[in-house]
Amino acid sequence: MSNKADPSRPAKGTTVPVAPVCTMVIFGAAGDLTKRLVTPALYNLVTAKQLPDGFRMVGVDHRDMTVEEWRKGLGDMMNEAVASRGGEFQADHIDQAAWKWLTDRMTYLAGDFNDPQTYVRLRAHLAEVDKKVGPGRAGTGGNHLFYLAVADRFFSTIVAALGTAEMVSEQDGRWRRVVIEKPFGHDLPSAKALNAAILKTLQEHQIYRMDHFLGKETVQNIMALRFANGLFEPLWNREHIDHIQITAAETVGVERRGKFYEGTGALRDMVPNHLFQLLSLTAMEPPISFDAEAVRDKKAEVVQAIRPPAAGRALRDAVRGQYDAGTVLGKAVPAYRREPDVAPESVTETYVAWRLKIDNWRWAGVPFYLRTGKYLKSRRTEIAIRFHQAPYTLFRGTQVERMNPNWMILRIQPDEGISLQFAAKRPGPTVTLGNVSMDFAYKTYFDMAPSTGYETLLYDCMIGDATLFQRADNIEAGWRAVQPILDAWAAHPAKDFPNYAAGSDGPASADELLARSGRTWRPLG
């Protein structure tokens, strides 16, 4: 069969092998996550020639519908994303051959996640699928990847039921893996309880805790930047770095997620997962190799080294905010308390900024400033590294009044790249300095394929590479670091909400957090 006729064959010259034959079972198949992110990512893997002929996709959901209706719902969402050119899936058209290749491999099973009979029927269904798949080019059938695209209350229920139905035991060289989406717990006790519950059924190597931030190429490139270049790593420590700012600013509000967000808030939603993943890649020690466990050991060490704030410091070093009505990207938007499914006197934070310290040799005395929020001035995720300023002594008697700061900016989204900002002499007979920038944009140097952030992660699940997934100890260390803030905020509810206008940089108290040490945030706009 020619490459043109078979979208699953690898493109000529590619170095990425085709994934092993497997059947992917998606619990929550009719849900928003499956439609917006998981299915588009699988489609992108088809067009990239990374899925094998024997790949199969089984949808499981409580909705009683046919496989044709399920396929149509997924296709409608894909076409809507193409037409709107919005969201994570970016494409100017749908390759019909690739889409047909994927939909031809779909089957659907309706069932209640709480009903043991659902899993009895699923086991029988998978046996039939495996029988039809048979041997494949990249391995044999019988490998099963269970994806839990469901509300977190179902995580332990589904895992336990899979165990009772004997669907997760590995034998005869066939693997069983389970992907669990966030939120992985709501605090330290719930995270510990969830880990304990699923580890009764699964072994750690079978669990893939998903954080789609780590699927972004620019996030993965942080390690390459640090450890593949002799220029940067010698400077990557307290001797040369003044402080680090990690920002995840959004121009969207809670949209239709008011009910979820009311019980979550910005701290739980973003900090123990997304921001701590950026932090750990930025601050980790060099691993002995890129083996998954070697990398995850070093990431876990960094999070474990975060100094949990004492009760008094938690209120001082962690700032919370909630957006009021305002204008975002030229559009008037309502206050958080006026959003659907939000309490009119809600004290849920939509913004958080935190000054934290890492208690190890490399970062002793270096503050890390984290901030994230809804309805801010611009959409931006970046890591900004501020180096110590050079001594002013040499420039006494010149027209230089002060030394300019040196920054390295790692732009995660939307304009992926890296910039270096430093001082240079302005042309002329006198010594004056100006700020200049050297900029690298990924799209200028590399042909970047469209990505939702899930493609690499799904592929890694299939090949068994757990490097970009969190272990139980990393999850619990993250919650241990933020738990004092959760406790302090619960004991002292906010009294000044709303305290920042939608479309602004955030609350004034966030600026004061840095001003106490003579520092300022990098502007968002």
C-alpha positions in Angstrom: 0.0 0.0 0.0 1.4 3.4 -0.9 2.0 6.2 1.5 -0.7 8.3 -0.2 -3.3 5.6 0.3 -2.3 4.8 3.9 -2.3 7.8 6.3 -0.8 5.6 9.1 2.5 5.1 7.3 5.4 7.3 8.5 6.3 10.1 6.2 9.5 9.7 4.2 12.6 10.7 6.3 10.8 10.8 9.6 12.7 9.7 12.7 9.6 9.1 14.8 8.6 5.4 14.9 5.0 4.4 14.6 3.4 3.7 18.0 2.7 0.1 19.0 -0.6 -1.4 18.2 -3.1 -0.6 20.9 -6.8 0.0 21.7 -7.5 3.3 23.4 -10.6 3.3 25.6 -12.0 6.8 26.3 -14.3 7.1 29.3 -16.2 10.3 28.9 -16.2 9.9 25.1 -19.1 12.3 24.6 -17.6 15.0 26.8 -16.0 18.4 26.0 -12.4 17.3 26.6 -12.7 14.4 24.2 -14.2 16.6 21.5 -11.9 19.7 21.9 -8.5 18.1 22.6 -8.2 14.3 22.7 -9.8 13.6 19.3 -8.1 16.5 17.5 -4.8 15.3 18.9 -5.4 11.8 17.6 -6.3 13.2 14.2 -3.0 15.1 14.3 -1.1 11.9 15.1 -2.8 10.3 12.1 -1.7 13.1 9.8 1.8 12.8 11.3 1.9 9.0 10.4 2.5 8.0 14.0 -0.5 5.7 14.6 -0.4 2.0 13.5 -2.9 0.2 11.3 -4.0 -1.8 14.3 -4.9 1.3 16.4 -8.5 1.2 17.7 -10.6 3.7 19.6 -13.5 2.7 21.9 -15.7 5.4 23.4 -17.5 4.8 26.7 -20.1 7.2 28.0 -23.5 7.2 29.8 -25.2 8.7 26.7 -27.2 6.1 24.8 -26.2 6.7 21.1 -24.8 4.9 18.1 -21.2 4.9 17.0 -22.3 6.9 14.0 -23.8 9.6 16.2 -20.6 9.7 18.3 -18.5 10.1 15.2 -20.7 12.8 13.9 -20.5 14.8 17.2 -16.7 14.6 17.1 -16.6 15.6 13.4 -19.0 18.6 14.0 -16.6 19.9 16.7 -13.6 19.5 14.5 -15.3 21.4 11.7 -16.5 24.1 14.0 -12.9 24.6 15.3 -11.7 24.9 11.7 -14.4 27.4 10.8 -13.9 29.6 14.0 -10.1 29.3 13.9 -10.3 29.4 17.7 -9.3 27.0 20.5 -6.4 24.7 20.7 -7.0 22.8 17.4 -5.6 24.8 14.6 -6.2 23.7 11.0 -7.4 25.4 7.8 -9.2 22.2 6.7 -9.9 18.6 7.6 -8.0 15.9 5.7 -10.9 13.6 4.9 -8.7 10.6 4.2 -7.0 11.0 7.6 -10.4 11.6 9.4 -11.9 8.5 7.7 -8.9 6.5 8.7 -9.6 7.4 12.4 -13.4 7.2 12.4 -13.2 3.7 10.7 -11.4 2.5 13.8 -14.0 3.9 16.3 -16.6 1.9 18.2 -18.9 3.0 21.0 -20.3 1.5 24.2 -23.0 3.1 26.3 -22.8 2.5 30.0 -23.0 3.9 33.5 -19.5 4.3 35.1 -20.9 3.1 38.4 -22.5 -0.1 37.0 -20.2 -3.2 37.2 -22.0 -4.6 34.1 -20.5 -1.7 32.0 -17.1 -3.2 32.6 -18.2 -6.8 32.0 -19.5 -5.7 28.6 -16.4 -3.6 27.9 -14.1 -6.5 28.6 -16.1 -8.7 26.1 -16.0 -5.8 23.6 -12.2 -5.4 23.9 -11.8 -9.2 23.4 -13.6 -8.9 20.1 -11.6 -5.9 19.1 -8.3 -7.6 19.9 -9.4 -10.7 17.9 -10.1 -8.6 14.8 -6.9 -6.5 15.1 -4.5 -9.5 15.3 -0.8 -9.0 14.7 0.3 -5.6 13.5 3.4 -4.0 12.0 4.4 -2.3 15.2 3.5 -5.2 17.5 0.5 -7.4 18.4 -2.9 -6.5 19.6 -4.0 -6.7 23.2 -2.4 -3.5 24.5 -5.0 -1.3 26.2 -4.8 2.4 27.0 -7.6 3.7 29.3 -8.2 7.4 29.2 -10.3 9.0 32.0 -11.7 12.1 30.4 -14.3 12.3 33.2 -15.1 14.3 36.3 -12.5 13.6 39.0 -15.2 12.0 41.2 -15.1 9.0 38.9 -11.3 8.4 38.9 -11.0 5.9 41.7 -14.4 4.3 40.8 -13.3 3.6 37.2 -9.9 2.3 38.2 -11.3 0.0 40.9 -13.9 -1.3 38.4 -11.3 -2.0 35.8 -9.4 -4.0 38.4 -12.4 -6.0 39.5 -13.1 -6.8 35.8 -9.5 -8.0 35.5 -8.8 -5.5 32.7 -5.6 -3.9 34.0 -3.4 -6.9 34.8 -0.4 -7.1 32.4 0.7 -10.5 31.0 2.2 -12.1 27.9 4.0 -8.9 27.1 0.8 -6.9 26.7 0.6 -3.6 28.6 -2.3 -1.8 30.4 -2.0 1.9 31.1 -4.4 4.4 32.6 -4.4 8.2 31.8 -5.8 10.4 34.6 -6.6 14.0 33.9 -6.4 16.8 36.4 -7.5 17.8 39.0 -5.6 15.1 40.8 -7.1 15.9 44.2 -8.3 19.2 45.7 -5.8 19.5 48.5 -3.1 17.3 50.2 -5.4 14.9 52.0 -7.5 14.2 48.9 -4.5 13.8 46.7 -3.0 11.3 49.1 -6.4 9.4 49.2 -6.6 9.3 45.4 -3.1 8.0 45.1 -3.7 5.4 47.7 -7.0 4.3 46.0 -5.6 3.9 42.5 -2.4 2.2 43.7 -4.5 -0.5 45.2 -5.3 -1.6 41.6 -2.5 -0.2 39.5 1.3 -0.1 39.7 2.9 3.3 39.4 4.4 2.5 36.0 0.8 2.0 34.7 -0.4 5.5 35.8 0.0 8.5 33.5 -1.1 11.7 35.3 -1.9 14.1 32.5 -0.8 17.8 32.4 -1.2 19.1 28.8 1.2 22.0 29.5 4.0 19.5 29.3 3.0 18.6 25.8 4.0 22.0 24.4 7.2 22.0 22.5 8.5 25.1 24.2 8.0 23.6 27.6 10.0 20.5 26.6 12.7 22.7 25.1 13.5 24.2 28.6 15.7 21.2 29.3 17.3 21.3 25.9 18.1 25.0 26.4 19.7 24.4 29.7 21.5 21.2 29.3 22.5 21.2 25.6 24.2 24.6 25.8 27.4 25.3 27.7 26.5 29.0 27.5 23.6 29.0 29.9 23.8 26.3 32.6 26.9 27.8 34.3 24.9 31.0 34.9 21.8 29.1 36.1 22.1 29.6 39.9 22.0 32.0 42.8 25.4 33.5 41.9 24.0 35.0 38.7 20.2 35.1 39.0 18.4 37.8 41.0 14.8 36.3 40.7 12.5 34.4 38.4 9.0 35.3 37.3 6.6 32.6 36.0 3.4 33.9 34.4 0.3 32.2 33.0 -2.0 35.1 32.1 -5.3 34.4 30.3 -7.7 36.7 28.5 -10.7 34.4 29.1 -12.9 34.3 32.1 -14.5 31.2 33.6 -16.8 30.9 30.6 -19.3 28.0 31.2 -17.2 26.5 34.0 -18.7 28.6 36.9 -19.9 25.5 38.8 -16.5 23.9 38.6 -14.5 27.0 39.2 -16.5 28.0 42.4 -15.1 24.9 44.1 -11.7 25.2 42.6 -10.2 28.7 42.2 -7.1 29.9 40.5 -4.7 28.4 43.1 -6.0 24.8 42.8 -6.6 25.1 39.1 -3.2 26.2 38.0 -0.4 26.3 40.6 0.2 22.7 41.8 0.1 21.4 38.3 0.9 23.8 35.4 3.0 26.4 37.2 4.9 23.9 39.3 5.7 21.9 36.1 7.2 25.1 34.6 9.0 25.8 37.9 10.4 22.3 38.2 11.8 22.3 34.6 13.4 25.7 35.2 14.9 24.9 38.6 15.7 21.2 38.5 19.2 19.8 38.8 20.7 18.1 35.7 19.5 14.4 35.5 22.0 11.7 34.8 20.1 10.9 31.6 16.8 11.5 29.8 15.5 8.3 31.2 12.0 8.9 32.5 12.7 8.1 36.2 16.0 10.1 36.2 14.1 13.2 35.0 11.2 12.7 37.3 13.5 12.2 40.3 15.0 15.7 39.7 11.6 17.4 39.1 10.3 15.9 42.3 13.3 17.0 44.3 12.7 20.7 43.3 9.0 20.6 44.3 9.9 18.9 47.5 12.4 21.7 48.2 9.7 24.4 48.0 9.5 26.0 51.5 5.8 25.7 52.7 4.9 29.1 54.1 4.0 29.4 57.8 0.5 30.6 58.5 1.4 34.3 58.7 3.7 34.2 55.7 1.0 32.5 53.6 -1.2 35.6 53.9 1.7 37.9 53.2 3.4 36.1 50.4 0.4 34.8 48.5 -1.9 37.3 46.9 -5.4 36.5 45.7 -7.7 38.5 43.4 -11.1 38.3 41.7 -12.0 40.2 38.5 -14.6 42.9 38.3 -16.4 44.1 35.2 -14.1 45.5 32.5 -12.9 45.4 28.9 -10.8 42.6 27.5 -9.5 42.8 24.0 -12.0 45.6 23.2 -15.0 43.6 24.5 -17.0 44.5 27.7 -17.1 41.6 30.1 -19.0 41.0 33.4 -17.6 40.7 36.9 -16.9 37.1 38.1 -19.8 37.4 40.6 -22.1 38.0 37.6 -21.0 34.9 35.7 -23.4 31.9 35.4 -23.4 29.4 38.3 -21.3 31.8 40.5 -22.5 32.9 43.9 -23.3 36.7 44.0 -21.0 37.1 47.1 -18.3 34.6 46.0 -14.9 34.7 47.5 -13.3 32.4 45.0 -10.1 33.8 43.6 -9.6 34.1 39.8 -6.0 35.4 40.3 -3.1 34.3 42.4 0.5 35.6 42.8 3.0 33.9 45.1 6.5 34.6 46.3 8.2 31.4 47.1 11.6 30.1 48.0 13.4 26.8 47.1 15.5 25.5 49.9 18.5 24.0 48.1 22.0 25.0 47.4 21.4 26.2 43.8 18.5 28.5 44.6 19.2 29.7 48.2 18.0 33.3 48.5 16.5 33.5 45.0 12.8 34.4 45.1 10.4 32.8 42.5 7.3 34.8 41.7 4.4 32.9 40.3 1.2 34.6 38.9 -1.8 33.4 37.0 -5.3 34.9 36.4 -8.4 35.1 34.3 -9.4 38.1 32.2 -6.1 39.8 32.3 -4.7 42.4 29.8 -3.1 39.8 27.5 -2.6 36.1 27.0 0.9 35.1 27.9 2.7 32.2 29.4 6.4 32.8 30.0 9.3 32.2 32.3 11.3 35.4 32.9 14.8 35.1 34.4 16.3 38.3 35.8 20.1 38.3 36.2 22.0 40.3 38.7 22.9 43.8 37.6 26.5 44.6 36.8 28.3 47.0 39.2 27.8 50.7 38.4 31.3 51.7 39.5 32.9 51.7 36.1 30.3 54.1 34.7 30.7 56.8 37.2 31.5 60.1 35.4 29.6 59.0 32.3 26.1 59.9 31.2 24.9 56.4 32.4 22.6 57.0 35.3 21.8 53.4 36.1 22.5 49.9 34.9 20.0 48.2 32.7 18.6 44.8 33.8 19.4 41.6 31.9 16.6 39.2 31.2 16.1 35.9 29.5 12.5 35.3 28.5 11.2 31.9 27.6 7.9 32.4 25.8 5.7 29.3 26.1 2.6 30.8 24.4 1.3 32.2 22.2 4.5 33.5 20.4 6.8 30.6 21.2 10.5 31.6 21.5 13.3 32.9 23.6 14.7 36.4 23.9 17.7 37.9 25.7 17.7 41.5 26.8 20.9 43.3 27.6 22.6 46.7 27.5 24.6 48.1 24.5 26.3 51.4 23.9 24.4 53.9 21.8 26.2 55.3 18.8 27.9 58.6 19.6 31.0 60.2 21.3 29.6 59.8 24.8 29.0 56.7 26.8 25.2 56.1 27.0 23.4 52.7 27.2 20.3 51.4 25.5 18.3 48.2 26.0 18.6 45.8 23.1 17.1 42.3 22.5 18.2 39.2 20.7 15.1 37.1 19.8 14.5 33.6 18.6 11.1 32.5 17.4 10.4 28.8 16.9 8.2 29.4 13.8 11.1 31.2 12.1 13.6 28.3 12.5 11.4 25.2 12.6 8.4 23.8 10.8 6.0 23.5 13.7 3.1 21.1 13.1 -0.3 22.1 14.5 -0.7 20.9 18.0 -3.2 20.9 20.9 -0.5 20.0 23.4 -1.9 16.4 23.7 -0.2 14.8 20.7 3.2 14.2 22.3 1.6 13.1 25.6 -0.7 10.6 23.9 2.1 9.2 21.8 4.3 8.9 24.9 1.5 6.9 26.7 1.5 4.5 23.8 5.2 4.0 23.7 5.5 3.9 27.5 7.6 7.0 28.1 6.5 8.5 31.4 9.0 11.4 31.4 6.4 14.2 31.0 4.0 12.7 33.5 3.9 13.2 37.3 4.5 10.5 39.9 2.6 10.2 43.1 5.4 11.8 45.1 5.5 14.8 42.8 1.8 15.3 43.0 1.8 15.1 46.8 4.8 17.4 47.1 3.0 20.1 45.1 -0.1 19.9 47.3 2.0 20.0 50.4 3.6 23.3 49.3 0.2 25.0 48.6 -1.7 23.5 51.5 -0.7 26.3 54.0 -2.1 28.9 51.6 -5.4 27.0 51.2 -5.7 26.8 55.0 -4.9 30.4 55.5 -7.3 31.6 52.9 -10.1 29.4 54.3 -9.5 30.8 57.7 -9.4 34.4 56.4 -11.9 34.9 53.5 -11.2 37.7 51.2 -13.0 41.0 52.1 -12.0 43.2 49.2 -13.3 41.2 46.2 -13.6 42.1 43.4 -10.2 43.8 43.5 -9.1 44.1 39.9 -10.8 45.2 36.7 -11.0 42.7 33.8 -8.5 43.7 31.2 -5.9 44.9 33.7 -2.6 43.5 35.0 -4.3 42.2 38.2 -4.7 43.5 41.7 -2.6 46.2 43.2 -1.6 43.9 46.0 0.3 41.8 43.5 2.5 44.8 42.6 3.1 45.4 46.3 4.3 41.8 46.7 7.3 42.6 44.5 7.6 46.2 45.5 8.5 45.2 49.1 11.9 44.0 47.7 12.3 46.7 45.1 11.2 44.6 42.2 8.4 44.9 39.6 6.5 42.5 37.5 7.2 42.4 33.8 4.2 44.2 32.2 1.6 42.1 30.5 0.8 44.6 27.7 
